């Protein structure tokens, strides 16, 4: 089984757009990111696209004068990898202390707690 590459917070922002809009050109990505956050600079986006290609998270093809990007890794794979990394780093790999932390800190609404109860019943 191949290991899913780690992606940074900024790379996540780019990948969310690619996952939602793929295939998409660099120009489309730059325009979308700049529209949502005007601090995005085209050179910055291109640098991160190159980084994601090197990590084998993105693939690209040249179509005319445009570079068109497609994800090589499913979003669920990256979510799983990031979740596992967080759980290991912060809670020693154990779900129980993580869940207890969020419940005790009032981070979960009553609806979320009901949904978790349902998920736990279904998992039994």
Buried (B, 14 or more C-beta within 10 A) or exposed (E): EEEBBEBEEBBBBBBEBBBEEBBBBBBBBBBBBBEEEEEBEBEBBBEBBEBBBEBEBBBBEEEEEBBBBEBBBEBEBBEEBBEEEEBEEEBEEEEEEBBEEBEEEEEBEEEEEEEBEEEEEEEE
